[in-house]
Amino acid sequence: MSRFALITQDPDFDHRVRLATAGLPGSIQVFHANFLPSSIDDVFDQLVGEPLEVLVLGPDLRAEDVVNFAAAVDVRFPHVSIAYAAEPTGDLVAAAMRSGIREFIDPTATADALRARLEDAAAAATYRLSAGPALDAAPTGQGRGRVIAVMSPKGGVGKTTIATNIAVGLARSAPMSVVIVDLDLQFGDVASGLMLDPERSVLDAVNGPKDSLSLKTYLAHHSTDLYALCAPRNPADAERITADQVGELVGRLASEFQYVVVDTSPGLGDHVLAVLDEASDAVWVCGMDIPSVRGLKTGLEVLSELHLLPEHRHLVLNMADKRSGLSVQDVEATLGLPVDVVLARSRALPMATNRGVPALQDGPRDRTVKALERLVERFKPTWSESNRRAVHKRVVFQ
């Protein structure tokens, strides 16, 4: 099979896709047609060369046919990234989620823009293919995707800002394979942080049908090709959601998405503990003040006693400022842990938050945004365990 395959009869789109893949490893095989066959075998039996990673469906193909064809591909070849050159309207996005279309491509995009999208799609396919056997062998009840819990014992440390930026950053390399869940059920701000006005919320998801197709209908689509499941509008609805329901919901999402980013509520309530029971990663967010540092130290000690610390830890020091009277070394010495990412106090982050456009979506270039990008890299397949161990060997007491 070829690493890339394209089905289109649009000569201009064909030309731009060929230019885009010319700069990437692997070959492309093109089928000149403005229709899709009734059987996917008519395409896959003709592929030669490397294993197929990305199937690109041109703008001249009917949306209804594309959805049906993609669903058949997703059943037999779930690792393949299916990219459709079309405008992602609301109805089409909902159908795409159900069928397995993982990426929408602007039909007028330049070759350079196409190259970046196809490279990300190929990387996501490679990850799914390599992780498939190991994930399939996971014990019953464990989700297949990576569950990233963004946490802090105290509020006001920028947890939601960091969670939304992690989700946006991951969606660049895994479009339509990332979901962010707002489990600050009373006062969650993920919807405003992403400028979304969702019709449904976590309350609907935990009380609705349990099949995967129904679950996806509760998600809101964001322009960066990620999905969001937002907190209820009414804070009183938080009382109608149990910890068991939260744990089940996170597990179900992890079986459908490569990344599940969870913005938790401050503290260590039952809902937070249910998330930690499912989490593969915990991002601990700490402010540069004594109450925040002490609160985190106590929280980590409690969770250690409960054996609820996820396998991977990422400690983020937010709003770092030398004028605060504390240093990074002071924080590390108090916690007995190294700080993994330092986010300096910045004008870019609060401005982006107030606009409802995460900094990693908007692209302002300052050192804090670059540090956010380094945080996102820690969750990608390219971040190896040796990298992680090397960071944690750093001397804490100085």
Secondary structure, 3 states (H helix, E strand, C coil): CCCEEEEECCHHHHHHHHHHHHCCCCCEEEEECCCCCCCCHHHHCCCCCCCCCEEEECCCCCHHHHHHHHHHHHHHCCCCEEEEECCCCHHHHHHHHHHCEEEEECCCCCHHHHHHHHHHHHHHHHHHHHHHHHHHCCCCCCCCCEEEEEECCCCCCCHHHHHHHHHHHHHHHCCCCEEEEEECCCCCCHHHHCCCCCCCCHHHHHHCCCCHHHHHCCCEECCCCCEEECCCCCHHHHHHCCHHHHHHHHHHHHCCCCEEEEEECCCCCHHHHHHHHHCCEEEEEEECCHHHHHHHHHHHHHHHHHCCCCCEEEEEEEEECHHHCCCHHHHHHHHCCCCCEEEECCCHHHHHHHHCCCHHHHCCCCHHHHHHHHHHHCCCCCCCHHHHHHHHCCCCCC
